[in-house]
């Protein structure tokens, strides 16, 4: 089933909007939350996003000399570790479509003495050659993309044969946990967003965007359709998040 109702509309949380409008609306959300993005992720995951990212970094298996692309890199949590692991002979690109998020991440990397290429770019139109990267990662970014299928094809395109894609994203919990999870997401989270960031609406959108994101099996199928092989996923914290991985052959 297509992720948009027709060629010109898509979803922004639970609202149907023009595709062009979604790009601007998502940008507004992340401009709004950029300065407190880590606070936002702590609220949305009860701090567990840090553990999930550690697991993702371990699964990436970055080695010295690797070329790595971090998409929707935001505040640079993954890029920071990838730069250390790839070493001086490696190449790690820290990218995001949102200028505010990219600036926060770039400044954090520089403050830690880590210098790496930083680029404002759209995951649906990656400005890199075919078969270039050993690893491509996207953490908590895919659900905000308008054409997820196109973005996944682009990620597959820029991977070298034998390279790995890692997609870390909020996912679907079992039915037994759905009611308490919904209560937290749609009642508690916007209230906290208002209290801490004075922005209930952005947090409400983020909760809705999680519910509209493909479930684990659907995303696995989308990655296979994009040309990736040996696709598997790891449910994290009972499926609150999931890490999907796939190999280009």
N, C-alpha and C positions, 0 to 999 in steps of 0.2 A: 504493500500500500504506500502511495506517495506521501511524503511528509508535508506537502502543501496541497491545499484544496484545488488550486489550478496554477497556471504558469505565473500568475502575478501576485498571488497572496500566500501567506505563510502564517505560522503562529508566533505570537509574542506572549509567552506564558499561555493563559487560557483565551487570549484575545486573538482574533484573526485580523491581520494587518497587511498592507502592501509590502512586498519584499523590500523595497527601498526604505520604507518606514521602519522596518525591523532593524536594519543596520544602524539607523540613527538612534532608535530607542535603546538598543543594547549598548551602544556607545555612551548614551546618557547615564545608564545604570552604572557602568564601570568608571566613567568620569567621577560619578558621585561617590562610589565606594573605594576608589583607588587608595586613598590615604589610609583607610582603615580596612584594607582587604584582608589582612591576616586576622583581624578581629572578626570580620564577616565569616571567614572560613572556620574559625574557632567556634563561632555560634552555630553555624550550619552543621558542623560535624562533632561538636562537643570536644574539640581539640584533636580528634582522631586523624584529621587530614595530614598531620605531621607524620604519624605512623604509616599511613597509606603511602605517602611520598617516599619514605625510607624503603618500603617494600618495592615500590616502583623502581627506585634507583638501583636496588639490588638485582632486580629482574633485568634491568637494562644491560648490565655487565659491560660497562664502558671500559675499554682498555686504552693504554697510551697510543696516541696517533689516530684515534678514531675521529671521524667527522660526524658531528651530532647536530640535529636541528630540533630545538625546543619551540613548539608552536603554542600560541596563547601563553607565553612564558611568564607573563604577569610580573610578580614580585621577585622572580628569579630563583625560587627554591630549588628547582631541578637543575637549572643551568649552573648554579653555584657549585653543586657537587660534580656535575659533568665536566666542568672546566678543570677542577682538581684532578679528576680521574683520567681525562684525555691528555693532560699534561701539555708541555710546550710544543710537542710535535702534533698535537691534535688541533681540531677546529670545532668550536661550539658556537652556534648561532642562537642568540636569544631574541625571539621575535614575538610580536603581538600586534593585533589590529588596532588596539586602543593606545593612543599616545600617552595618556595619563598613567596607565598601568606600566607601559614600557619605561617611562621615565623613573617611576618608583623602583622598578627592578634594576635598571641600569645604575642608578645611584647606589643601590645596596651592593651591587657587585663591585663598583668602584671603591666603596667604603671598606670593602674587605680586601682591597688590593688585587681584585680579579678583573683583568681587561679582556674582553671578548667582543666579537662583533654583535651589535644590537641593531635590529631592523624593524621598521614599521611595515607589516605586510599582511595580506589577506590569504588565509589558508586555502581558499578556493582557487587562487591564482598565484601559486608560489613562484617567486622569481629566481629559481635555481634550476640547473641542468638535470637531465635524467641521470639516474644511477649514480648519485653523488654522495649520499650520506650512508654511514654504517648504522645509525640509529635515528629514528624520528619519534619524538614524544609530544603528547598533548595532554595536559592535566587540567581538568575542570574547564575545558574550553569548547569541546565538540558540541555540547548541547546548545550553545549560543550561536552556532553557525547556521545560516539559512539553508544551504544545500550541503548537508552532511555527506551525502554520497559523492558529490564532486570533491569535497575536501579530502575524503579518504582516498579517492583515486589520485589526487595530487600528492598525497603523502606516499602512496605506493610508487608513484612515478619517480620521485626524487631519491628513493631508497636504492642502494646497490643490491644486486642479487646476493642473497644471504643476509641482507640487512633486516632489522627488526623494527616494527612499529609498536609503540606502547600507548594505549589510550586509557587514562585514569579518569573516571567520571562517577558522579552520583548515579545510583541505579535503582533497582526495584527490590523492595524488601518482601519477605514472605507475607501471605495474607494475614497470618496471626498477629503480625506487628504493624499492619497497615493503619489501624485506628489510632494507636498512640503516636505513630510517626506523623500522621496527618495533623493530629492535635498540636504537636510541637511545631510542625512546619507552617501551618496556616494561622495559628493563634499566638503561640509563644514567640516564634521567630520574628514576625513583623513587629510585635510589641518590643522585643529586645532591640530590633533595628531602629525603632523610633527613639528608645531611651538612650542608646549608645551612639548612634550615628545620625539621629534626627532624620531618619529616612525609612519609614515603614514600607513605602511603595516599592523601592528597589529590592528589599528583602522578600516582599510578597512575590514579585516577579521571579526571583531566583528559586523560590519554593515551587512555583508553578512550572518553571522551565525544567525542573527535575522530573516532575510528573509527566511532562510531554516528551521527555527523552526516551528513545527506544530501550526496551528491556534488554537483558543480557543476551538472550538467544537472537533477538532481532539485530542487535548491533554486531554480533558474531557473523550473522548472515550478510550484513552490509559490508563488513570487512572482506569476506570471501568474494562477494560480488565485485569489490574493488580490485581483486586480483591477488589478494594475500593468501598464503597457505599456512597450514598448521596453526590455525586460529584457535586460541583457547582463552578462557577467562577465569579469574580468581575472584570469588565473592569476598569482600572485606567487610567485617562487622555486620554479618548477616545480610549482606547485599545492600547496605546503605550506600556503599560504593562498590565498584568493580574495576579491576584492571584487565583489559583485553590486550592480548599480544598476537601479532601475526608476522610471518616471515615472507619476504619476497624471494621467489625462486627463479 
